[in-house]
Amino acid sequence: MNFNQAVCVEYSLNLFEEYLIAKRNGEHIQKYSIVWKSPFGLITGKTFTTNESFTPVKTSVDSEFTPIDETLRIIEENEKAFPANVRFPWYDKFDRQWSSLYPLYQNPTMLLKEIVRFVESLDSIDTPYEPQLVNVTLINSDKTLPFLLLNDNISLTPVSLIEASEN
């Protein structure tokens, strides 16, 4: 899948976490990291960052080269813009069609399959992010990188979910 689809996969996983934490009154739930098959081998890393409210954030620099974090607002009037282009269809698919999402979330194999199917069904997959990963781990060599810049035509395939580290 392309980078925009990868962002949508990660955001969908974040939506499960956000939803279940809210439904379970803040109770701790297992958090997952996505393992990606990439030209670099198997890797983990984030396609985007979020604030404490799970809202996606885009970092850019101003005219003085000072980093500025922009919270990406979820606006109904612009449902084709990220993150609304994923969030609204996600609620239509998962919140309205399933009686409980916790059993699915506890089965990482089925969870990842459902997320991939969902993302592949989306009409609009544009995101404002440039192709890069942050907090990267190259699984085969156990090397960590603060970031990894990617080509525009990068192909990333989600192959597994693993327990997320607490950093």
N, C-alpha and C positions, 0 to 999 in steps of 0.2 A: 504494500500500500504506500501511497505517497505521504509526505510529511503532514499535510493538512488532515488526512484521514487518521494518522497516528495521534495528532493532537486531539481529535474527536474521540478516539478510543480512550486516551488518558482522561479526558474530561468526563466521559461517561462513567469510568471507574470512580472518579471523584464524586460524581453525582450519587452513586450508590452509597459511598461513605457518608456524604452530607445527609442524605435522606435517612439512612439507618440511625445515625447519631441523633437526629431530630426525633425520629419515631420512638427511639429507645431512651428518650429523655436524657441525652448526653452520656449514656452508658458507653464504656469503652468497647470498640469493635476492632477486630483484626484489620490491619491495613496492609494493602498489597502494593508491590512494585511490579511493573510490567517488564518482562524479559523480551527484548527485541532481537530478532535475527537481522543482522546488518552486514554491510560489506566489511566491517571490522570484527566480525564474529558475533557471539552472543554478548549483549550489553544491557545494562539497566541505565536509566537516566530519565529526567523529566523534560518533557517537550515544552512546558511552560511552568510558571510559578503561580501561587495563589496567596491571597491574604488570609488572615485568621478566620474569615467568614467563608472560606472555600471559593471565593470569587477570583477568577483569573486576573492576572496582572501582566501588563506589558511594560517592559522597561525600555526607555529610549534616553537620549541625551539632549540637553538644551543647547543653546548657542555658546554656552561657556563649558560645554562638555561635562556638565553635571548630570549624573543619572537621575532620571525621574520615573517613578513607578506610576503607571496609569491603570486604575481599576477599570476593568471592562464591564460596563453596565449592561444589565439584562433588560432590554427595552422591548415591550410587546409591539410597539409601532414599527420596529425594525427587526422582525423575527428572522430575517435572512442573514443577519450579522452575528458573528460569534460573540458571546456564547449562547445567545438566544436560539440560533439555528440548530443547536444540539439540545439545549435544555428543554424547550417546549415539546419537541418530538419525544424526548426521553420520558417525560412525565406522561405523555399520551400512551406510550408503549408499556412502560413498566408500572407506573403508579395506578393507572386505570385498568390494566388488564390482569394484574397479578394480585392475589389476596394478601400475600406476604412476600417480601423480597429477601428476608433474612435467610431462609433455607437455600435460595439460589446463591446468595453472597457467601455462604459457608462452603459452597462447592466451587472452588476456583476454576476447575476445568469447564464446567457448564457456564459459569459466570463469564469467562473470557469468550467462549463461543457465542453467547447471547449478545455480548457487547459488540463483537466483530460483525455479527449479522445485522445488528441495529445500525452500526455506522455505515455498513455497505448499503443499507436501505435509504440513507439520507439523500435528499435532493440537493441540499446546499451544504458544502463542506469547506467553504472559505474560512480561513482564520487570519488574524493579523500578524502571525508570528513568522519570523525568519527561521529557516531550517537550522536548528541547533539543539543540542541537549545540554542540560546542566546536571551537576552531581552525577557524573558518569562513572560506571564501573565496567571495565572490560572483564567479563567473567572468566574467560579462558586464561588470562594472565594475572587476574586479581589486581590489575592496575586501576587506580582511580584518577579521574580528571575533573577539574572544576567545571569544564565545559568542553563541548566538541562541536565545532562548526561543521555543517553538512552542506553538500551540494543541493541545488534546487531539485534535482531529479533523483534524490536519494530514495531508496526502497527500504522500508522498515516493515518487518512482519512480526506481530505479537505472537510469541510462541508459548508463553507461560506466565503465571502469576506466582510471585514468591513473597514471603513475609517481608514487609518493609522494615528497614532499620529505623530506630527511633531518633535519628539525628536531624 
